Amino acid sequence: MSAVTVIFVNQDGEETPVSGDAGSTLLELAQAVGIDIEGACEGNMACSTCHLVVEDKFFELLPAASEDEEEMLDLASGLKRTSRLGCQVEVTTELDGMRLTVPKGSRNMMGL
């Protein structure tokens, strides 16, 4: 598999580059290095705690969100036009260098 690097940006503007294999999800990459993304449902798309805001130029390269993902995103704090759930975005080589903003807060249906 090919290595891909994405950059997570926290609310203080601190950037954390993370390298991982294509085929991993953004949630998996973030959690592997301790980025503060909860993923309360463990990637089952039953919460919005892995909400990320994708850089515009890379957002257009992503497959469209499913209707179920759109419904979960409606529950996310700080929703933006380029918001996605990290558990639903699989990393590909064309996403190398993508910047993702980690929103300040999160909400989920599990009450956590």
Buried (B, 14 or more C-beta within 10 A) or exposed (E): EEEBBBBBBBEEEEEBEBEBEBEBBBBBBBBEEEBEBBBBBEBEBBBBBBBBBBBEEBBEEBEEBEEEBEEBBEBBEBBBEBBBBBBBBBBBEEBBEBBBBBBEEBBBEEEE
